[in-house]
Amino acid sequence: MPITATDGKEVFAARGCTTCHGPTGTEGPSVALVGGQVSTFSNYWPISHWPFAPSIWDYIHRVMPYDQPGILTVDETYAV
């Protein structure tokens, strides 16, 4: 079954992503996930420079959520 944006929204809320990234991914206290912010040396965040989805997927799957890294399933990672 294909994964939809609605699935991603549900995983984002259920797995606590909103704690650090806010309900829409544009709030904090961690970096905004959407919104087109350009990284500078003062706000450097390496993931913003990764142009390929597999690199981003791998990072999310291994490191997120911050307080419980690695708990996301393959499908949950793909959804978010």
C-alpha positions in Angstrom: 0.0 0.0 0.0 1.4 3.4 -0.9 2.2 5.8 1.9 0.5 9.1 1.8 1.1 12.6 3.3 -1.8 11.8 5.7 0.2 8.8 7.0 3.2 11.1 7.5 1.2 13.6 9.4 -0.1 10.8 11.7 3.4 9.4 12.3 4.8 12.9 12.9 2.3 13.4 15.7 2.3 9.9 17.1 6.1 9.6 17.4 6.6 12.9 19.0 8.2 14.8 16.1 6.1 17.7 17.1 7.9 18.1 20.4 11.0 19.4 18.7 9.7 20.5 15.3 6.2 21.8 16.1 2.9 20.7 14.7 3.6 21.9 11.2 7.4 21.4 11.0 8.0 25.1 11.0 8.3 25.7 14.8 11.0 24.9 17.3 12.8 24.4 19.5 14.7 22.5 16.9 15.3 23.5 13.3 12.4 24.1 11.0 11.9 21.2 8.6 10.1 23.3 5.9 10.1 26.9 4.9 13.1 27.3 2.6 15.6 28.5 5.2 19.1 28.8 3.9 21.8 27.5 6.2 24.7 29.8 7.1 27.6 29.3 9.4 25.5 30.8 12.3 22.6 28.3 11.8 24.4 25.4 10.1 22.4 22.2 9.9 24.0 19.6 7.7 20.8 17.9 6.6 19.7 21.0 4.7 22.7 20.4 2.3 21.8 16.8 1.5 20.3 16.8 -1.9 19.3 13.1 -2.1 16.3 11.5 -0.4 18.2 8.3 0.5 20.6 10.3 2.7 17.8 12.1 4.4 15.8 8.9 4.9 18.9 7.1 6.4 19.5 9.9 8.9 15.9 10.0 10.0 15.7 6.2 10.3 18.9 5.9 12.4 18.8 9.1 14.5 15.2 10.2 15.1 13.4 10.7 17.3 16.1 12.4 19.3 15.2 10.8 22.6 14.6 7.3 21.2 16.8 7.0 18.1 16.0 4.1 15.8 12.4 3.3 16.9 10.8 4.3 13.6 9.9 1.5 11.3 10.9 1.6 7.7 7.3 2.6 6.7 7.1 5.3 9.4 10.5 6.7 8.3 9.3 6.8 4.7 6.0 8.4 5.7 7.7 11.3 7.5 
